[in-house]
Amino acid sequence: MDVSGRMVILTWISFLTAAYLLYKLAWKPILAALEKREETIRKSLQDVEFAKRQVESLQAKQKQIVAEADRQAAEILDQSRNAAQGLAAQVETKAREEARELLDQATREIREARDRVIRDLRRESADLALTLAEKLVRRNLDSETQRELVRKLTDEV
């Protein structure tokens, strides 16, 4: 095995030519593809981080919306309770007023009926007294007979 200078130079020229051709034809596209893939991965990681921040922001907003909805629901319940209490008070007041009016009306009707009965009794008493007087005048009787007649008539009445 003899090493010749010419063979060493041809080997180096072959090696450098092969390295240059590989660099131009293979390494550049491979490095470009690797850089492109690295950039895609970096971009994907940034997008994931951005999406994560957006999700956290949306979760915070969701919590705020839920808290606001809970507050509004509690407020609506309080308003409903207050309205129901007010309505119950109005209904109670109206019922009391109507009961008072019915009681007043019944009292008036009873008073009027009583007055009517008293008038009728007075009229009948007067009619009976007139009838009795008429019968007494027609019969001119002695005092004993008159007393007996008055007692019978009063018993009838």
Backbone bond lengths (Angstrom), bond angles and torsions (degrees), N, CA, C in turn:
res aa  C-N    CA-C-N  psi(-1)  N-CA   C-N-CA  omega(-1)  CA-C   N-CA-C  phi
1 M - - - 1.406 - - 1.513 109.26 -
2 D 1.118 107.63 104.86 1.452 116.28 -177.58 1.518 108.88 -107.68
3 V 1.281 117.22 134.93 1.470 120.64 -178.81 1.511 106.04 -99.15
4 S 1.298 114.67 121.69 1.447 117.41 178.85 1.514 108.37 -106.73
5 G 1.284 118.18 150.11 1.472 124.11 -177.91 1.506 111.13 -67.03
6 R 1.279 114.22 -35.26 1.449 119.08 -179.45 1.524 110.06 -67.91
7 M 1.289 118.23 -40.16 1.442 123.22 -179.97 1.515 109.93 -66.47
8 V 1.302 117.56 -37.59 1.473 120.94 179.98 1.517 108.47 -66.36
9 I 1.307 117.35 -43.42 1.463 121.17 -178.60 1.522 109.25 -66.54
10 L 1.321 118.74 -43.25 1.462 121.32 178.90 1.528 109.95 -64.78
11 T 1.290 118.04 -36.49 1.460 121.40 178.71 1.515 109.59 -65.25
12 W 1.362 113.66 -43.79 1.481 116.89 179.28 1.517 110.80 -66.46
13 I 1.281 118.30 -40.19 1.472 121.42 179.28 1.526 108.62 -64.46
14 S 1.328 118.47 -43.67 1.460 122.62 178.80 1.526 110.01 -62.33
15 F 1.328 114.83 -43.41 1.456 119.08 -178.97 1.522 111.22 -64.97
16 L 1.335 117.37 -46.63 1.461 121.24 -179.01 1.533 110.53 -66.13
17 T 1.358 116.75 -38.77 1.465 119.65 177.88 1.515 109.97 -64.78
18 A 1.312 116.79 -43.70 1.468 120.59 178.94 1.532 110.01 -64.47
19 A 1.346 116.17 -40.66 1.470 119.99 179.47 1.517 110.12 -65.42
20 Y 1.346 117.72 -41.68 1.458 121.22 179.93 1.516 110.04 -64.96
21 L 1.350 116.11 -45.99 1.469 119.89 179.33 1.547 110.73 -62.88
22 L 1.315 116.50 -42.51 1.470 119.48 177.56 1.533 110.44 -63.97
23 Y 1.332 116.32 -40.29 1.460 119.36 179.17 1.509 110.66 -62.40
24 K 1.325 117.28 -46.50 1.460 121.40 -178.38 1.520 111.58 -71.77
25 L 1.304 118.48 -42.80 1.453 120.86 -173.06 1.527 112.89 -91.27
26 A 1.305 119.95 -32.32 1.454 120.37 -173.32 1.526 112.60 -113.85
27 W 1.347 118.08 -50.62 1.458 120.01 -173.74 1.519 112.87 -66.59
28 K 1.306 118.30 -42.08 1.462 119.84 179.91 1.528 110.86 -61.13
29 P 1.351 119.46 -50.53 1.468 117.84 178.36 1.528 112.81 -63.70
30 I 1.358 116.08 -36.59 1.476 118.97 179.59 1.520 109.11 -66.44
31 L 1.334 118.18 -46.25 1.464 121.57 178.83 1.527 111.16 -64.58
32 A 1.324 116.58 -39.00 1.462 119.60 178.28 1.537 109.80 -64.50
33 A 1.333 116.46 -42.69 1.464 120.14 178.90 1.525 110.17 -64.88
34 L 1.344 117.19 -40.52 1.461 120.38 178.00 1.530 111.11 -64.97
35 E 1.314 117.51 -42.44 1.468 120.60 177.90 1.534 110.81 -64.55
36 K 1.349 114.98 -40.47 1.466 119.11 178.38 1.531 109.83 -63.75
37 R 1.318 116.55 -42.35 1.464 120.33 179.79 1.527 109.93 -66.71
38 E 1.339 116.48 -41.23 1.464 120.43 177.94 1.531 110.11 -60.94
39 E 1.314 116.23 -42.74 1.476 120.77 178.58 1.525 110.78 -64.60
40 T 1.333 117.00 -40.55 1.470 121.13 178.04 1.522 110.40 -63.48
41 I 1.329 116.95 -42.37 1.464 121.20 178.86 1.529 110.09 -64.96
42 R 1.345 116.35 -44.66 1.467 120.88 178.41 1.529 110.48 -59.61
43 K 1.337 115.79 -44.52 1.472 121.41 179.08 1.525 110.10 -63.40
44 S 1.323 117.02 -41.93 1.467 121.27 178.77 1.522 110.36 -62.93
45 L 1.334 116.67 -42.41 1.460 120.02 177.86 1.533 111.41 -63.06
46 Q 1.322 116.27 -40.35 1.468 119.89 177.01 1.533 110.55 -64.45
47 D 1.337 115.37 -42.39 1.466 119.26 178.71 1.528 110.98 -63.05
48 V 1.328 116.03 -40.12 1.467 120.06 178.52 1.526 109.69 -64.02
49 E 1.313 116.74 -43.53 1.474 120.45 179.35 1.531 110.24 -63.81
50 F 1.321 116.60 -42.01 1.467 120.89 178.17 1.530 110.49 -63.92
51 A 1.328 115.96 -44.03 1.467 120.11 178.66 1.523 110.64 -63.29
52 K 1.327 116.92 -38.30 1.456 121.36 178.83 1.527 110.37 -63.13
53 R 1.353 116.77 -44.02 1.464 120.49 177.54 1.529 111.13 -63.59
54 Q 1.340 116.23 -39.37 1.466 120.06 178.30 1.529 110.87 -64.46
55 V 1.325 115.99 -42.80 1.472 119.81 178.96 1.518 109.98 -61.83
56 E 1.336 117.14 -44.36 1.464 120.33 178.34 1.520 110.80 -62.00
57 S 1.330 115.58 -41.59 1.465 119.77 178.09 1.538 110.77 -63.57
58 L 1.332 116.17 -43.84 1.472 119.74 178.97 1.526 111.50 -65.34
59 Q 1.342 116.86 -36.18 1.466 119.69 177.44 1.526 110.42 -65.42
60 A 1.326 116.35 -39.83 1.467 119.98 178.08 1.536 109.84 -64.07
61 K 1.341 115.79 -43.53 1.463 119.65 178.29 1.529 110.48 -63.90
62 Q 1.325 116.14 -39.84 1.467 120.30 178.56 1.524 110.40 -61.00
63 K 1.330 116.58 -43.14 1.461 120.32 178.50 1.529 110.42 -62.67
64 Q 1.327 116.43 -40.43 1.461 120.25 177.90 1.524 110.47 -63.70
65 I 1.326 116.28 -43.77 1.470 120.37 -179.20 1.521 110.42 -64.43
66 V 1.321 116.96 -42.50 1.473 120.66 178.67 1.521 109.96 -63.95
67 A 1.344 116.98 -42.82 1.469 120.36 178.89 1.526 110.20 -63.19
68 E 1.325 116.68 -41.90 1.474 120.87 178.21 1.522 110.74 -64.69
69 A 1.328 116.59 -41.61 1.466 120.41 178.42 1.531 110.62 -63.75
70 D 1.334 116.62 -41.01 1.469 120.27 176.86 1.525 110.84 -62.25
71 R 1.319 116.29 -42.94 1.464 120.87 179.64 1.529 110.36 -63.11
72 Q 1.338 115.76 -44.91 1.465 119.74 179.64 1.525 111.09 -65.20
73 A 1.330 116.80 -38.48 1.466 119.73 178.57 1.530 110.30 -63.70
74 A 1.335 116.32 -42.38 1.469 119.99 178.34 1.524 110.12 -63.91
75 E 1.328 116.14 -40.28 1.464 120.55 178.69 1.530 111.00 -64.27
76 I 1.320 116.46 -42.39 1.464 120.84 178.55 1.518 110.36 -64.15
77 L 1.336 116.92 -41.24 1.465 120.26 177.07 1.525 111.10 -61.56
78 D 1.331 116.83 -43.63 1.462 119.95 178.22 1.522 110.98 -62.36
79 Q 1.324 116.67 -43.74 1.467 120.09 178.42 1.522 110.44 -62.45
80 S 1.327 116.51 -41.13 1.467 120.33 179.45 1.525 110.80 -63.64
81 R 1.336 116.07 -43.60 1.472 119.37 177.92 1.519 110.98 -60.72
82 N 1.338 115.53 -46.36 1.465 119.71 179.97 1.525 111.12 -62.12
83 A 1.328 116.18 -42.41 1.463 119.86 178.92 1.523 110.75 -64.19
84 A 1.333 116.68 -40.96 1.470 120.56 179.36 1.524 110.57 -64.93
85 Q 1.324 117.05 -41.10 1.462 120.01 178.21 1.527 110.59 -64.86
86 G 1.327 116.30 -41.97 1.465 120.29 177.96 1.522 111.11 -62.93
87 L 1.314 115.79 -43.09 1.463 120.34 179.60 1.521 110.47 -65.67
88 A 1.329 116.95 -40.23 1.464 120.13 177.94 1.527 110.50 -62.94
89 A 1.326 116.85 -40.66 1.464 120.69 178.28 1.524 110.38 -64.36
90 Q 1.337 116.95 -40.91 1.470 120.56 178.18 1.519 110.93 -63.90
91 V 1.335 116.35 -43.87 1.461 120.36 -179.67 1.525 109.81 -63.85
92 E 1.331 116.26 -42.15 1.463 119.93 179.61 1.526 110.66 -63.52
93 T 1.331 117.03 -44.76 1.463 121.13 179.17 1.522 110.58 -61.63
94 K 1.313 116.24 -44.56 1.463 120.27 -179.99 1.529 110.45 -64.01
95 A 1.337 117.02 -41.29 1.468 120.66 179.58 1.532 110.10 -63.82
96 R 1.320 116.81 -40.83 1.471 119.95 178.15 1.526 110.94 -63.85
97 E 1.338 115.27 -42.67 1.468 118.89 179.03 1.526 110.69 -62.83
98 E 1.329 117.02 -43.66 1.460 120.64 179.32 1.526 110.80 -64.65
99 A 1.346 116.95 -39.41 1.464 120.39 178.19 1.526 110.08 -64.71
100 R 1.324 116.84 -41.68 1.462 121.15 177.25 1.520 110.64 -61.53
101 E 1.337 116.01 -44.09 1.475 120.01 178.87 1.521 110.66 -62.85
102 L 1.340 117.52 -43.53 1.466 120.50 179.00 1.525 110.75 -63.48
103 L 1.325 116.79 -40.78 1.459 121.19 178.73 1.529 110.63 -64.10
104 D 1.335 116.04 -44.66 1.472 120.03 177.82 1.519 110.70 -61.41
105 Q 1.327 116.82 -43.25 1.460 121.16 -179.77 1.535 110.42 -64.29
106 A 1.335 116.92 -43.25 1.475 120.30 178.70 1.518 110.39 -63.85
107 T 1.331 117.09 -40.62 1.469 120.88 178.31 1.522 110.23 -62.11
108 R 1.337 117.31 -44.21 1.472 121.21 178.05 1.523 110.79 -60.82
109 E 1.348 115.47 -45.34 1.464 119.10 -178.83 1.533 111.21 -63.18
110 I 1.332 115.91 -40.88 1.473 119.77 178.55 1.521 109.97 -64.08
111 R 1.339 116.52 -44.88 1.464 121.13 178.77 1.524 110.86 -60.06
112 E 1.347 115.48 -44.77 1.470 119.17 179.58 1.526 110.94 -63.90
113 A 1.339 116.90 -41.58 1.468 120.13 179.07 1.529 109.87 -64.16
114 R 1.332 117.12 -42.46 1.464 120.61 178.65 1.523 110.66 -61.47
115 D 1.366 115.54 -45.74 1.470 119.23 178.80 1.515 110.80 -61.03
116 R 1.353 116.40 -40.70 1.462 120.51 178.54 1.542 110.90 -62.46
117 V 1.318 116.77 -43.97 1.462 121.06 179.63 1.522 110.25 -63.49
118 I 1.352 116.40 -42.29 1.470 119.59 179.06 1.520 110.20 -62.93
119 R 1.351 117.02 -43.70 1.479 119.87 178.04 1.512 110.77 -61.12
120 D 1.351 115.31 -43.86 1.462 118.78 179.78 1.524 110.74 -63.25
121 L 1.330 116.90 -42.29 1.464 120.28 178.14 1.531 111.56 -61.99
122 R 1.323 115.69 -42.10 1.468 119.75 179.00 1.536 109.72 -63.48
123 R 1.331 114.96 -44.12 1.463 119.07 -179.93 1.529 110.31 -62.07
124 E 1.339 116.24 -46.28 1.453 120.23 179.17 1.522 111.41 -64.48
125 S 1.345 115.93 -39.60 1.466 119.16 177.87 1.515 110.45 -62.66
126 A 1.332 114.48 -42.38 1.468 117.83 178.51 1.518 110.15 -64.73
127 D 1.345 116.42 -42.50 1.467 119.42 178.75 1.529 110.15 -62.72
128 L 1.315 116.63 -42.28 1.457 119.95 179.06 1.527 111.26 -64.66
129 A 1.339 115.54 -40.90 1.470 118.82 179.27 1.521 109.85 -63.98
130 L 1.346 116.05 -40.30 1.462 119.38 179.08 1.523 110.21 -66.61
131 T 1.328 115.44 -42.19 1.458 119.28 178.75 1.519 110.11 -62.54
132 L 1.309 115.97 -44.24 1.455 120.73 178.86 1.527 110.93 -62.36
133 A 1.309 115.61 -45.13 1.470 119.24 179.69 1.523 110.22 -63.22
134 E 1.344 116.29 -39.83 1.464 120.62 179.72 1.521 110.27 -62.81
135 K 1.343 116.06 -44.21 1.456 119.54 179.74 1.533 110.88 -65.84
136 L 1.339 114.98 -36.38 1.460 118.23 179.24 1.517 111.29 -68.64
137 V 1.280 116.29 -38.23 1.456 120.09 -179.14 1.518 109.49 -69.99
138 R 1.303 118.11 -38.43 1.456 121.78 179.60 1.530 110.37 -64.53
139 R 1.263 112.77 -42.34 1.466 115.98 179.98 1.518 107.78 -97.32
140 N 1.152 116.48 113.13 1.447 119.89 178.71 1.517 105.90 -93.16
141 L 1.279 113.56 94.02 1.446 119.06 -172.53 1.515 110.39 -114.18
142 D 1.291 113.04 168.41 1.464 116.44 176.41 1.516 108.79 -75.29
143 S 1.297 116.68 171.93 1.454 120.92 -172.33 1.519 112.22 -67.48
144 E 1.297 117.70 -32.99 1.458 120.05 178.84 1.513 110.15 -66.51
145 T 1.283 120.06 -43.63 1.446 124.69 179.28 1.529 109.63 -65.36
146 Q 1.333 115.66 -40.06 1.468 119.77 -179.74 1.533 109.52 -63.97
147 R 1.322 117.70 -41.10 1.461 120.87 -179.86 1.528 110.07 -63.94
148 E 1.297 116.39 -42.81 1.457 120.20 179.88 1.521 110.38 -65.14
149 L 1.301 116.58 -41.59 1.463 121.14 179.05 1.525 110.27 -63.77
150 V 1.318 118.41 -42.88 1.469 122.50 179.18 1.520 109.43 -63.38
151 R 1.324 118.14 -42.33 1.457 121.44 179.73 1.525 110.65 -63.41
152 K 1.333 119.32 -42.92 1.452 122.59 177.79 1.524 110.84 -62.10
153 L 1.296 115.39 -44.96 1.481 119.34 -178.15 1.538 110.42 -66.20
154 T 1.302 116.87 -40.36 1.475 118.74 179.56 1.520 110.60 -68.60
155 D 1.358 116.33 -34.07 1.463 118.48 176.60 1.512 110.58 -65.32
156 E 1.311 116.81 -37.23 1.470 121.11 178.33 1.521 111.04 -65.66
157 V 1.295 115.15 -36.44 1.455 118.98 -177.74 1.499 108.10 -73.05
